[in-house]
Structures are given as structure tokens and as C-alpha cells.
Amino acid sequence: MKQTFRQRLWKISRWFIALFFLMLAFRLLYGYVVADATHEAGLSNRFFITLDNVKKITPPTIESGFIE
């Protein structure tokens, strides 16, 4: 018996839906398990230490004595 277009479309759709859920489950597991394992407690402390190395922009000075 020959498959109709609708049957082929349904069969392909089921594979794509299954692949989507498989990839979603892998992404969720990988995101939570690996991120928690490599999370460092001192991450926020390093953020503030690296801010000291950022170049600070000074406001322009008025040399002529008046504002245009």
C-alpha cells in the first residue's frame, strides 16, 4: 500500500518533535548540571576586582570659563 502525503508528513513530524524534545531535555540537563558543577563562589568578587582596571572617563573641562 502506497503512503499518502499526509501519512509521510505525520511520520516526519513525529521524528522532528521527538528530536526537539530530546534536544530540549539534553539542553536543560547540561545547563543545570554542568553550570552548577563549575560555578565558583568567588565570581562576584572577581567582578569588582576587575572593575578597578577599567579606564574611567573624566567629564570634559570648561577652559574658556563659559558654557556655549
C-alpha positions in Angstrom: 0.0 0.0 0.0 1.4 3.4 -1.0 1.8 6.1 1.7 -0.1 9.3 1.2 1.4 12.7 1.6 -0.4 13.2 4.9 1.0 9.9 6.3 4.5 10.8 5.3 4.1 14.3 6.7 2.9 12.9 10.0 5.7 10.4 10.2 8.4 13.1 9.6 6.7 15.5 12.0 6.8 12.9 14.8 10.6 12.5 14.2 11.1 16.3 14.4 9.0 16.6 17.5 10.9 13.7 19.2 14.2 15.3 18.2 13.1 18.7 19.6 12.2 17.2 23.0 15.4 15.2 23.1 17.5 18.2 22.4 15.5 20.3 24.9 16.0 17.7 27.6 19.7 17.5 26.9 20.0 21.3 27.0 18.2 21.5 30.3 20.2 18.8 31.9 23.5 20.1 30.5 22.7 23.7 31.5 21.9 22.9 35.1 24.3 20.1 35.9 27.4 21.4 34.2 26.8 25.0 35.2 26.4 24.0 38.9 29.5 21.9 38.9 31.7 24.7 37.5 30.1 27.6 39.5 32.6 29.4 41.6 31.6 31.2 44.8 34.1 34.0 44.2 32.7 35.0 40.9 31.1 38.2 42.1 34.3 39.2 44.0 36.4 38.9 40.8 33.9 41.1 39.0 34.6 44.0 41.4 38.3 43.4 41.3 38.4 43.7 37.5 36.4 46.9 37.6 39.5 48.6 39.1 41.3 48.1 35.8 38.6 49.8 33.7 39.5 53.1 32.3 37.5 55.9 33.9 36.1 58.6 31.6 36.5 62.1 33.0 34.0 64.7 32.2 35.2 67.5 29.8 36.5 70.6 31.5 35.5 74.1 30.6 38.7 76.0 29.8 37.2 79.2 28.5 35.1 79.9 31.6 31.7 79.9 30.0 29.3 77.3 28.6 28.2 77.7 25.0 
